[in-house]
Amino acid sequence: MKDLFFFDSMLTPKIITVVYWLMLLAALVSGVGTMFNSYGGGFFAGAGILIAGAVGARIWCELLIVLFKIHENLKKIADRNDTSEL
């Protein structure tokens, strides 16, 4: 708990996983809804929404995770340099 209150560990990477699954669920519901909607769209539009939604959600979440991985690696480098100077 102390790590969260003093920002020693990041909470957002854990949340990104939940957001990813919610985005996949939204893409699934939107795609299936478009496939069987009688007002237009059709099967191929729904399949496109499913594929593009899943790929887009994955890419967006991976980009966010990369930012946090960069932060972790920079923190390791900074900690290593701080201890070597003493």
RODO-281413 format. One record per atom (N, C-alpha, C, O): residue number from 0; residue in three letters; x, y, z. Coordinates in steps of 0.001 Angstrom, whole numbers, plus 500000, padded with zeros to 6 digits. Example, Ala and Ser with C-alpha at 12.3 -4.5 7.8 and 13.67 -1.06 7.14 Angstrom:
<pakes>
<pake nr="0" rest="ALA" c1="513190" c2="494310" c3="507800"/>
<pake nr="0" rest="ALA" c1="512300" c2="495500" c3="507800"/>
<pake nr="0" rest="ALA" c1="513200" c2="496700" c3="507800"/>
<pake nr="0" rest="ALA" c1="514236" c2="496681" c3="508465"/>
<pake nr="1" rest="SER" c1="512850" c2="497750" c3="507080"/>
<pake nr="1" rest="SER" c1="513670" c2="498940" c3="507140"/>
<pake nr="1" rest="SER" c1="512900" c2="500030" c3="507870"/>
<pake nr="1" rest="SER" c1="513409" c2="501138" c3="508039"/>
</pakes>
This chain:
<pakes>
<pake nr="0" rest="MET" c1="500813" c2="498811" c3="500000"/>
<pake nr="0" rest="MET" c1="500000" c2="500000" c3="500000"/>
<pake nr="0" rest="MET" c1="500863" c2="501262" c3="500000"/>
<pake nr="0" rest="MET" c1="500521" c2="502265" c3="499372"/>
<pake nr="1" rest="LYS" c1="501986" c2="501193" c3="500715"/>
<pake nr="1" rest="LYS" c1="502877" c2="502356" c3="500799"/>
<pake nr="1" rest="LYS" c1="503380" c2="502750" c3="499414"/>
<pake nr="1" rest="LYS" c1="503509" c2="503937" c3="499117"/>
<pake nr="2" rest="ASP" c1="503667" c2="501754" c3="498559"/>
<pake nr="2" rest="ASP" c1="504161" c2="502042" c3="497210"/>
<pake nr="2" rest="ASP" c1="503154" c2="502855" c3="496408"/>
<pake nr="2" rest="ASP" c1="503540" c2="503729" c3="495632"/>
<pake nr="3" rest="LEU" c1="501870" c2="502577" c3="496589"/>
<pake nr="3" rest="LEU" c1="500848" c2="503304" c3="495843"/>
<pake nr="3" rest="LEU" c1="500687" c2="504737" c3="496340"/>
<pake nr="3" rest="LEU" c1="500489" c2="505657" c3="495547"/>
<pake nr="4" rest="PHE" c1="500772" c2="504921" c3="497656"/>
<pake nr="4" rest="PHE" c1="500571" c2="506260" c3="498204"/>
<pake nr="4" rest="PHE" c1="501751" c2="507189" c3="497933"/>
<pake nr="4" rest="PHE" c1="501580" c2="508405" c3="497847"/>
<pake nr="5" rest="PHE" c1="502937" c2="506625" c3="497799"/>
<pake nr="5" rest="PHE" c1="504116" c2="507448" c3="497568"/>
<pake nr="5" rest="PHE" c1="504641" c2="507334" c3="496135"/>
<pake nr="5" rest="PHE" c1="505761" c2="507755" c3="495847"/>
<pake nr="6" rest="PHE" c1="503839" c2="506771" c3="495247"/>
<pake nr="6" rest="PHE" c1="504148" c2="506663" c3="493822"/>
<pake nr="6" rest="PHE" c1="505446" c2="505910" c3="493544"/>
<pake nr="6" rest="PHE" c1="506158" c2="506231" c3="492593"/>
<pake nr="7" rest="ASP" c1="505755" c2="504908" c3="494371"/>
<pake nr="7" rest="ASP" c1="506926" c2="504073" c3="494120"/>
<pake nr="7" rest="ASP" c1="506629" c2="502983" c3="493099"/>
<pake nr="7" rest="ASP" c1="507544" c2="502487" c3="492442"/>
<pake nr="8" rest="SER" c1="505375" c2="502608" c3="492959"/>
<pake nr="8" rest="SER" c1="504995" c2="501647" c3="491920"/>
<pake nr="8" rest="SER" c1="503857" c2="502248" c3="491107"/>
<pake nr="8" rest="SER" c1="503089" c2="503076" c3="491595"/>
<pake nr="9" rest="MET" c1="503771" c2="501813" c3="489869"/>
<pake nr="9" rest="MET" c1="502770" c2="502355" c3="488957"/>
<pake nr="9" rest="MET" c1="501492" c2="501516" c3="489012"/>
<pake nr="9" rest="MET" c1="501543" c2="500287" c3="488974"/>
<pake nr="10" rest="LEU" c1="500370" c2="502183" c3="489100"/>
<pake nr="10" rest="LEU" c1="499072" c2="501528" c3="489128"/>
<pake nr="10" rest="LEU" c1="498506" c2="501378" c3="487715"/>
<pake nr="10" rest="LEU" c1="497775" c2="500426" c3="487442"/>
<pake nr="11" rest="THR" c1="498828" c2="502287" c3="486837"/>
<pake nr="11" rest="THR" c1="498237" c2="502326" c3="485509"/>
<pake nr="11" rest="THR" c1="498505" c2="501078" c3="484677"/>
<pake nr="11" rest="THR" c1="497588" c2="500648" c3="483977"/>
<pake nr="12" rest="PRO" c1="499689" c2="500458" c3="484693"/>
<pake nr="12" rest="PRO" c1="499858" c2="499239" c3="483895"/>
<pake nr="12" rest="PRO" c1="498888" c2="498124" c3="484275"/>
<pake nr="12" rest="PRO" c1="498497" c2="497327" c3="483423"/>
<pake nr="13" rest="LYS" c1="498505" c2="498064" c3="485525"/>
<pake nr="13" rest="LYS" c1="497523" c2="497062" c3="485941"/>
<pake nr="13" rest="LYS" c1="496139" c2="497409" c3="485401"/>
<pake nr="13" rest="LYS" c1="495363" c2="496524" c3="485041"/>
<pake nr="14" rest="ILE" c1="495841" c2="498694" c3="485351"/>
<pake nr="14" rest="ILE" c1="494541" c2="499137" c3="484855"/>
<pake nr="14" rest="ILE" c1="494446" c2="498951" c3="483345"/>
<pake nr="14" rest="ILE" c1="493363" c2="498685" c3="482826"/>
<pake nr="15" rest="ILE" c1="495557" c2="499087" c3="482635"/>
<pake nr="15" rest="ILE" c1="495557" c2="498965" c3="481177"/>
<pake nr="15" rest="ILE" c1="495071" c2="497585" c3="480748"/>
<pake nr="15" rest="ILE" c1="494394" c2="497467" c3="479727"/>
<pake nr="16" rest="THR" c1="495398" c2="496549" c3="481500"/>
<pake nr="16" rest="THR" c1="494933" c2="495199" c3="481164"/>
<pake nr="16" rest="THR" c1="493413" c2="495125" c3="481233"/>
<pake nr="16" rest="THR" c1="492781" c2="494531" c3="480359"/>
<pake nr="17" rest="VAL" c1="492827" c2="495715" c3="482253"/>
<pake nr="17" rest="VAL" c1="491367" c2="495717" c3="482384"/>
<pake nr="17" rest="VAL" c1="490739" c2="496519" c3="481251"/>
<pake nr="17" rest="VAL" c1="489735" c2="496108" c3="480669"/>
<pake nr="18" rest="VAL" c1="491338" c2="497664" c3="480943"/>
<pake nr="18" rest="VAL" c1="490825" c2="498507" c3="479856"/>
<pake nr="18" rest="VAL" c1="490889" c2="497759" c3="478529"/>
<pake nr="18" rest="VAL" c1="489979" c2="497868" c3="477707"/>
<pake nr="19" rest="TYR" c1="491971" c2="496994" c3="478318"/>
<pake nr="19" rest="TYR" c1="492103" c2="496211" c3="477086"/>
<pake nr="19" rest="TYR" c1="490953" c2="495215" c3="476941"/>
<pake nr="19" rest="TYR" c1="490358" c2="495111" c3="475869"/>
<pake nr="20" rest="TRP" c1="490640" c2="494489" c3="478001"/>
<pake nr="20" rest="TRP" c1="489548" c2="493510" c3="477922"/>
<pake nr="20" rest="TRP" c1="488202" c2="494190" c3="477731"/>
<pake nr="20" rest="TRP" c1="487337" c2="493652" c3="477039"/>
<pake nr="21" rest="LEU" c1="488004" c2="495358" c3="478326"/>
<pake nr="21" rest="LEU" c1="486763" c2="496100" c3="478109"/>
<pake nr="21" rest="LEU" c1="486648" c2="496585" c3="476669"/>
<pake nr="21" rest="LEU" c1="485561" c2="496578" c3="476092"/>
<pake nr="22" rest="MET" c1="487777" c2="497007" c3="476088"/>
<pake nr="22" rest="MET" c1="487768" c2="497441" c3="474687"/>
<pake nr="22" rest="MET" c1="487482" c2="496271" c3="473757"/>
<pake nr="22" rest="MET" c1="486774" c2="496429" c3="472763"/>
<pake nr="23" rest="LEU" c1="488028" c2="495091" c3="474071"/>
<pake nr="23" rest="LEU" c1="487726" c2="493905" c3="473268"/>
<pake nr="23" rest="LEU" c1="486243" c2="493554" c3="473351"/>
<pake nr="23" rest="LEU" c1="485628" c2="493205" c3="472343"/>
<pake nr="24" rest="LEU" c1="485675" c2="493644" c3="474540"/>
<pake nr="24" rest="LEU" c1="484249" c2="493372" c3="474704"/>
<pake nr="24" rest="LEU" c1="483412" c2="494369" c3="473914"/>
<pake nr="24" rest="LEU" c1="482423" c2="493993" c3="473285"/>
<pake nr="25" rest="ALA" c1="483805" c2="495636" c3="473946"/>
<pake nr="25" rest="ALA" c1="483084" c2="496661" c3="473186"/>
<pake nr="25" rest="ALA" c1="483174" c2="496409" c3="471687"/>
<pake nr="25" rest="ALA" c1="482192" c2="496593" c3="470968"/>
<pake nr="26" rest="ALA" c1="484348" c2="495988" c3="471208"/>
<pake nr="26" rest="ALA" c1="484503" c2="495675" c3="469786"/>
<pake nr="26" rest="ALA" c1="483639" c2="494475" c3="469402"/>
<pake nr="26" rest="ALA" c1="483044" c2="494453" c3="468325"/>
<pake nr="27" rest="LEU" c1="483573" c2="493491" c3="470277"/>
<pake nr="27" rest="LEU" c1="482752" c2="492311" c3="470011"/>
<pake nr="27" rest="LEU" c1="481274" c2="492666" c3="469944"/>
<pake nr="27" rest="LEU" c1="480577" c2="492254" c3="469017"/>
<pake nr="28" rest="VAL" c1="480797" c2="493419" c3="470910"/>
<pake nr="28" rest="VAL" c1="479381" c2="493805" c3="470935"/>
<pake nr="28" rest="VAL" c1="479046" c2="494683" c3="469730"/>
<pake nr="28" rest="VAL" c1="478005" c2="494500" c3="469098"/>
<pake nr="29" rest="SER" c1="479921" c2="495630" c3="469412"/>
<pake nr="29" rest="SER" c1="479674" c2="496509" c3="468263"/>
<pake nr="29" rest="SER" c1="479688" c2="495736" c3="466955"/>
<pake nr="29" rest="SER" c1="478837" c2="495948" c3="466092"/>
<pake nr="30" rest="GLY" c1="480654" c2="494844" c3="466812"/>
<pake nr="30" rest="GLY" c1="480755" c2="494068" c3="465582"/>
<pake nr="30" rest="GLY" c1="479580" c2="493136" c3="465378"/>
<pake nr="30" rest="GLY" c1="479009" c2="493075" c3="464290"/>
<pake nr="31" rest="VAL" c1="479218" c2="492413" c3="466417"/>
<pake nr="31" rest="VAL" c1="478081" c2="491488" c3="466308"/>
<pake nr="31" rest="VAL" c1="476787" c2="492266" c3="466121"/>
<pake nr="31" rest="VAL" c1="475914" c2="491848" c3="465361"/>
<pake nr="32" rest="GLY" c1="476659" c2="493392" c3="466810"/>
<pake nr="32" rest="GLY" c1="475467" c2="494223" c3="466633"/>
<pake nr="32" rest="GLY" c1="475345" c2="494746" c3="465215"/>
<pake nr="32" rest="GLY" c1="474242" c2="494809" c3="464671"/>
<pake nr="33" rest="THR" c1="476455" c2="495119" c3="464611"/>
<pake nr="33" rest="THR" c1="476437" c2="495605" c3="463227"/>
<pake nr="33" rest="THR" c1="476146" c2="494469" c3="462254"/>
<pake nr="33" rest="THR" c1="475464" c2="494673" c3="461249"/>
<pake nr="34" rest="MET" c1="476651" c2="493287" c3="462539"/>
<pake nr="34" rest="MET" c1="476406" c2="492139" c3="461659"/>
<pake nr="34" rest="MET" c1="474925" c2="491819" c3="461541"/>
<pake nr="34" rest="MET" c1="474436" c2="491488" c3="460461"/>
<pake nr="35" rest="PHE" c1="474227" c2="491917" c3="462641"/>
<pake nr="35" rest="PHE" c1="472822" c2="491499" c3="462656"/>
<pake nr="35" rest="PHE" c1="471850" c2="492660" c3="462724"/>
<pake nr="35" rest="PHE" c1="470673" c2="492465" c3="463025"/>
<pake nr="36" rest="ASN" c1="472323" c2="493863" c3="462451"/>
<pake nr="36" rest="ASN" c1="471479" c2="495040" c3="462423"/>
<pake nr="36" rest="ASN" c1="470767" c2="495103" c3="461087"/>
<pake nr="36" rest="ASN" c1="471393" c2="494932" c3="460041"/>
<pake nr="37" rest="SER" c1="469463" c2="495347" c3="461111"/>
<pake nr="37" rest="SER" c1="468698" c2="495372" c3="459873"/>
<pake nr="37" rest="SER" c1="468726" c2="496737" c3="459188"/>
<pake nr="37" rest="SER" c1="468180" c2="496880" c3="458095"/>
<pake nr="38" rest="TYR" c1="469349" c2="497740" c3="459804"/>
<pake nr="38" rest="TYR" c1="469365" c2="499081" c3="459236"/>
<pake nr="38" rest="TYR" c1="470569" c2="499352" c3="458344"/>
<pake nr="38" rest="TYR" c1="470810" c2="500502" c3="457979"/>
<pake nr="39" rest="GLY" c1="471301" c2="498362" c3="457999"/>
<pake nr="39" rest="GLY" c1="472467" c2="498582" c3="457148"/>
<pake nr="39" rest="GLY" c1="473704" c2="498020" c3="457795"/>
<pake nr="39" rest="GLY" c1="473628" c2="497305" c3="458794"/>
<pake nr="40" rest="GLY" c1="474815" c2="498336" c3="457239"/>
<pake nr="40" rest="GLY" c1="476071" c2="497803" c3="457765"/>
<pake nr="40" rest="GLY" c1="476328" c2="496445" c3="457145"/>
<pake nr="40" rest="GLY" c1="477050" c2="496347" c3="456153"/>
<pake nr="41" rest="GLY" c1="475772" c2="495432" c3="457691"/>
<pake nr="41" rest="GLY" c1="475901" c2="494108" c3="457142"/>
<pake nr="41" rest="GLY" c1="476998" c2="493296" c3="457807"/>
<pake nr="41" rest="GLY" c1="477695" c2="493743" c3="458718"/>
<pake nr="42" rest="PHE" c1="477106" c2="492092" c3="457305"/>
<pake nr="42" rest="PHE" c1="478042" c2="491128" c3="457890"/>
<pake nr="42" rest="PHE" c1="479490" c2="491582" c3="457759"/>
<pake nr="42" rest="PHE" c1="480255" c2="491494" c3="458720"/>
<pake nr="43" rest="PHE" c1="479870" c2="492062" c3="456589"/>
<pake nr="43" rest="PHE" c1="481271" c2="492430" c3="456364"/>
<pake nr="43" rest="PHE" c1="481676" c2="493674" c3="457156"/>
<pake nr="43" rest="PHE" c1="482815" c2="493777" c3="457610"/>
<pake nr="44" rest="ALA" c1="480759" c2="494605" c3="457320"/>
<pake nr="44" rest="ALA" c1="481053" c2="495783" c3="458139"/>
<pake nr="44" rest="ALA" c1="481231" c2="495368" c3="459601"/>
<pake nr="44" rest="ALA" c1="482115" c2="495882" c3="460286"/>
<pake nr="45" rest="GLY" c1="480411" c2="494459" c3="460073"/>
<pake nr="45" rest="GLY" c1="480548" c2="493965" c3="461438"/>
<pake nr="45" rest="GLY" c1="481850" c2="493211" c3="461646"/>
<pake nr="45" rest="GLY" c1="482506" c2="493356" c3="462677"/>
<pake nr="46" rest="ALA" c1="482220" c2="492400" c3="460651"/>
<pake nr="46" rest="ALA" c1="483494" c2="491677" c3="460741"/>
<pake nr="46" rest="ALA" c1="484665" c2="492664" c3="460735"/>
<pake nr="46" rest="ALA" c1="485656" c2="492461" c3="461436"/>
<pake nr="47" rest="GLY" c1="484547" c2="493718" c3="459952"/>
<pake nr="47" rest="GLY" c1="485591" c2="494750" c3="459936"/>
<pake nr="47" rest="GLY" c1="485716" c2="495452" c3="461275"/>
<pake nr="47" rest="GLY" c1="486821" c2="495742" c3="461732"/>
<pake nr="48" rest="ILE" c1="484577" c2="495724" c3="461903"/>
<pake nr="48" rest="ILE" c1="484603" c2="496359" c3="463222"/>
<pake nr="48" rest="ILE" c1="485251" c2="495421" c3="464237"/>
<pake nr="48" rest="ILE" c1="486034" c2="495860" c3="465079"/>
<pake nr="49" rest="LEU" c1="484927" c2="494138" c3="464158"/>
<pake nr="49" rest="LEU" c1="485530" c2="493164" c3="465073"/>
<pake nr="49" rest="LEU" c1="487044" c2="493122" c3="464923"/>
<pake nr="49" rest="LEU" c1="487774" c2="493190" c3="465911"/>
<pake nr="50" rest="ILE" c1="487506" c2="493011" c3="463701"/>
<pake nr="50" rest="ILE" c1="488948" c2="492884" c3="463458"/>
<pake nr="50" rest="ILE" c1="489677" c2="494189" c3="463770"/>
<pake nr="50" rest="ILE" c1="490684" c2="494193" c3="464477"/>
<pake nr="51" rest="ALA" c1="489158" c2="495295" c3="463235"/>
<pake nr="51" rest="ALA" c1="489810" c2="496588" c3="463461"/>
<pake nr="51" rest="ALA" c1="489758" c2="496979" c3="464934"/>
<pake nr="51" rest="ALA" c1="490715" c2="497553" c3="465453"/>
<pake nr="52" rest="GLY" c1="488664" c2="496679" c3="465607"/>
<pake nr="52" rest="GLY" c1="488548" c2="497001" c3="467023"/>
<pake nr="52" rest="GLY" c1="489527" c2="496213" c3="467869"/>
<pake nr="52" rest="GLY" c1="490153" c2="496762" c3="468777"/>
<pake nr="53" rest="ALA" c1="489665" c2="494912" c3="467573"/>
<pake nr="53" rest="ALA" c1="490587" c2="494073" c3="468343"/>
<pake nr="53" rest="ALA" c1="492036" c2="494494" c3="468101"/>
<pake nr="53" rest="ALA" c1="492818" c2="494606" c3="469045"/>
<pake nr="54" rest="VAL" c1="492390" c2="494724" c3="466844"/>
<pake nr="54" rest="VAL" c1="493759" c2="495124" c3="466515"/>
<pake nr="54" rest="VAL" c1="494057" c2="496524" c3="467069"/>
<pake nr="54" rest="VAL" c1="495128" c2="496755" c3="467630"/>
<pake nr="55" rest="GLY" c1="493115" c2="497447" c3="466912"/>
<pake nr="55" rest="GLY" c1="493309" c2="498802" c3="467408"/>
<pake nr="55" rest="GLY" c1="493456" c2="498852" c3="468924"/>
<pake nr="55" rest="GLY" c1="494292" c2="499586" c3="469450"/>
<pake nr="56" rest="ALA" c1="492640" c2="498070" c3="469622"/>
<pake nr="56" rest="ALA" c1="492740" c2="498026" c3="471092"/>
<pake nr="56" rest="ALA" c1="494090" c2="497473" c3="471521"/>
<pake nr="56" rest="ALA" c1="494708" c2="497979" c3="472458"/>
<pake nr="57" rest="ARG" c1="494545" c2="496433" c3="470830"/>
<pake nr="57" rest="ARG" c1="495832" c2="495822" c3="471186"/>
<pake nr="57" rest="ARG" c1="496983" c2="496806" c3="470961"/>
<pake nr="57" rest="ARG" c1="497854" c2="496954" c3="471818"/>
<pake nr="58" rest="ILE" c1="496981" c2="497476" c3="469807"/>
<pake nr="58" rest="ILE" c1="498052" c2="498422" c3="469491"/>
<pake nr="58" rest="ILE" c1="498070" c2="499572" c3="470490"/>
<pake nr="58" rest="ILE" c1="499134" c2="499956" c3="470976"/>
<pake nr="59" rest="TRP" c1="496899" c2="500122" c3="470799"/>
<pake nr="59" rest="TRP" c1="496827" c2="501254" c3="471721"/>
<pake nr="59" rest="TRP" c1="497343" c2="500861" c3="473109"/>
<pake nr="59" rest="TRP" c1="498117" c2="501598" c3="473720"/>
<pake nr="60" rest="CYS" c1="496910" c2="499698" c3="473599"/>
<pake nr="60" rest="CYS" c1="497349" c2="499260" c3="474932"/>
<pake nr="60" rest="CYS" c1="498839" c2="498922" c3="474942"/>
<pake nr="60" rest="CYS" c1="499528" c2="499194" c3="475925"/>
<pake nr="61" rest="GLU" c1="499339" c2="498335" c3="473863"/>
<pake nr="61" rest="GLU" c1="500772" c2="498033" c3="473797"/>
<pake nr="61" rest="GLU" c1="501606" c2="499304" c3="473812"/>
<pake nr="61" rest="GLU" c1="502661" c2="499344" c3="474445"/>
<pake nr="62" rest="LEU" c1="501149" c2="500340" c3="473124"/>
<pake nr="62" rest="LEU" c1="501882" c2="501607" c3="473134"/>
<pake nr="62" rest="LEU" c1="501934" c2="502216" c3="474539"/>
<pake nr="62" rest="LEU" c1="502957" c2="502766" c3="474947"/>
<pake nr="63" rest="LEU" c1="500835" c2="502112" c3="475265"/>
<pake nr="63" rest="LEU" c1="500835" c2="502612" c3="476635"/>
<pake nr="63" rest="LEU" c1="501778" c2="501800" c3="477518"/>
<pake nr="63" rest="LEU" c1="502506" c2="502364" c3="478336"/>
<pake nr="64" rest="ILE" c1="501768" c2="500486" c3="477357"/>
<pake nr="64" rest="ILE" c1="502653" c2="499633" c3="478149"/>
<pake nr="64" rest="ILE" c1="504115" c2="499936" c3="477833"/>
<pake nr="64" rest="ILE" c1="504957" c2="499922" c3="478731"/>
<pake nr="65" rest="VAL" c1="504425" c2="500211" c3="476566"/>
<pake nr="65" rest="VAL" c1="505805" c2="500542" c3="476180"/>
<pake nr="65" rest="VAL" c1="506280" c2="501777" c3="476934"/>
<pake nr="65" rest="VAL" c1="507427" c2="501824" c3="477379"/>
<pake nr="66" rest="LEU" c1="505418" c2="502772" c3="477081"/>
<pake nr="66" rest="LEU" c1="505801" c2="503969" c3="477828"/>
<pake nr="66" rest="LEU" c1="506172" c2="503629" c3="479269"/>
<pake nr="66" rest="LEU" c1="507138" c2="504173" c3="479803"/>
<pake nr="67" rest="PHE" c1="505425" c2="502747" c3="479891"/>
<pake nr="67" rest="PHE" c1="505722" c2="502376" c3="481271"/>
<pake nr="67" rest="PHE" c1="506964" c2="501494" c3="481359"/>
<pake nr="67" rest="PHE" c1="507702" c2="501571" c3="482341"/>
<pake nr="68" rest="LYS" c1="507204" c2="500665" c3="480360"/>
<pake nr="68" rest="LYS" c1="508435" c2="499859" c3="480340"/>
<pake nr="68" rest="LYS" c1="509666" c2="500765" c3="480202"/>
<pake nr="68" rest="LYS" c1="510695" c2="500526" c3="480835"/>
<pake nr="69" rest="ILE" c1="509550" c2="501792" c3="479378"/>
<pake nr="69" rest="ILE" c1="510645" c2="502751" c3="479236"/>
<pake nr="69" rest="ILE" c1="510911" c2="503420" c3="480590"/>
<pake nr="69" rest="ILE" c1="512064" c2="503591" c3="480985"/>
<pake nr="70" rest="HIS" c1="509858" c2="503789" c3="481285"/>
<pake nr="70" rest="HIS" c1="510011" c2="504407" c3="482600"/>
<pake nr="70" rest="HIS" c1="510722" c2="503460" c3="483564"/>
<pake nr="70" rest="HIS" c1="511631" c2="503877" c3="484282"/>
<pake nr="71" rest="GLU" c1="510318" c2="502194" c3="483584"/>
<pake nr="71" rest="GLU" c1="510954" c2="501219" c3="484485"/>
<pake nr="71" rest="GLU" c1="512439" c2="501068" c3="484177"/>
<pake nr="71" rest="GLU" c1="513265" c2="501037" c3="485089"/>
<pake nr="72" rest="ASN" c1="512778" c2="500974" c3="482895"/>
<pake nr="72" rest="ASN" c1="514181" c2="500805" c3="482519"/>
<pake nr="72" rest="ASN" c1="515010" c2="502046" c3="482843"/>
<pake nr="72" rest="ASN" c1="516152" c2="501926" c3="483288"/>
<pake nr="73" rest="LEU" c1="514456" c2="503219" c3="482629"/>
<pake nr="73" rest="LEU" c1="515168" c2="504449" c3="482981"/>
<pake nr="73" rest="LEU" c1="515359" c2="504549" c3="484490"/>
<pake nr="73" rest="LEU" c1="516394" c2="505029" c3="484954"/>
<pake nr="74" rest="LYS" c1="514378" c2="504103" c3="485251"/>
<pake nr="74" rest="LYS" c1="514502" c2="504125" c3="486704"/>
<pake nr="74" rest="LYS" c1="515610" c2="503173" c3="487165"/>
<pake nr="74" rest="LYS" c1="516358" c2="503496" c3="488088"/>
<pake nr="75" rest="LYS" c1="515720" c2="502002" c3="486528"/>
<pake nr="75" rest="LYS" c1="516791" c2="501060" c3="486860"/>
<pake nr="75" rest="LYS" c1="518166" c2="501668" c3="486555"/>
<pake nr="75" rest="LYS" c1="519101" c2="501540" c3="487346"/>
<pake nr="76" rest="ILE" c1="518272" c2="502322" c3="485411"/>
<pake nr="76" rest="ILE" c1="519536" c2="502952" c3="485031"/>
<pake nr="76" rest="ILE" c1="519896" c2="504062" c3="486023"/>
<pake nr="76" rest="ILE" c1="521048" c2="504176" c3="486440"/>
<pake nr="77" rest="ALA" c1="518913" c2="504871" c3="486397"/>
<pake nr="77" rest="ALA" c1="519164" c2="505962" c3="487342"/>
<pake nr="77" rest="ALA" c1="519562" c2="505419" c3="488707"/>
<pake nr="77" rest="ALA" c1="520467" c2="505952" c3="489349"/>
<pake nr="78" rest="ASP" c1="518892" c2="504363" c3="489151"/>
<pake nr="78" rest="ASP" c1="519242" c2="503768" c3="490449"/>
<pake nr="78" rest="ASP" c1="520638" c2="503170" c3="490420"/>
<pake nr="78" rest="ASP" c1="521379" c2="503275" c3="491398"/>
<pake nr="79" rest="ARG" c1="520999" c2="502550" c3="489322"/>
<pake nr="79" rest="ARG" c1="522336" c2="501956" c3="489194"/>
<pake nr="79" rest="ARG" c1="523404" c2="503041" c3="489196"/>
<pake nr="79" rest="ARG" c1="524462" c2="502870" c3="489802"/>
<pake nr="80" rest="ASN" c1="523137" c2="504156" c3="488522"/>
<pake nr="80" rest="ASN" c1="524098" c2="505252" c3="488490"/>
<pake nr="80" rest="ASN" c1="524220" c2="505944" c3="489835"/>
<pake nr="80" rest="ASN" c1="525306" c2="506400" c3="490195"/>
<pake nr="81" rest="ASP" c1="523137" c2="506033" c3="490579"/>
<pake nr="81" rest="ASP" c1="523173" c2="506659" c3="491901"/>
<pake nr="81" rest="ASP" c1="524025" c2="505861" c3="492866"/>
<pake nr="81" rest="ASP" c1="524761" c2="506444" c3="493663"/>
<pake nr="82" rest="THR" c1="523944" c2="504555" c3="492814"/>
<pake nr="82" rest="THR" c1="524710" c2="503726" c3="493741"/>
<pake nr="82" rest="THR" c1="526181" c2="503629" c3="493335"/>
<pake nr="82" rest="THR" c1="527042" c2="503435" c3="494192"/>
<pake nr="83" rest="SER" c1="526479" c2="503760" c3="492047"/>
<pake nr="83" rest="SER" c1="527873" c2="503654" c3="491612"/>
<pake nr="83" rest="SER" c1="528675" c2="504927" c3="491918"/>
<pake nr="83" rest="SER" c1="529903" c2="504879" c3="491999"/>
<pake nr="84" rest="GLU" c1="527993" c2="506052" c3="492085"/>
<pake nr="84" rest="GLU" c1="528676" c2="507309" c3="492358"/>
<pake nr="84" rest="GLU" c1="529103" c2="507419" c3="493814"/>
<pake nr="84" rest="GLU" c1="529975" c2="508222" c3="494144"/>
<pake nr="85" rest="LEU" c1="528503" c2="506628" c3="494682"/>
<pake nr="85" rest="LEU" c1="528844" c2="506704" c3="496115"/>
<pake nr="85" rest="LEU" c1="530123" c2="506034" c3="496352"/>
<pake nr="85" rest="LEU" c1="530592" c2="505983" c3="497489"/>
</pakes>
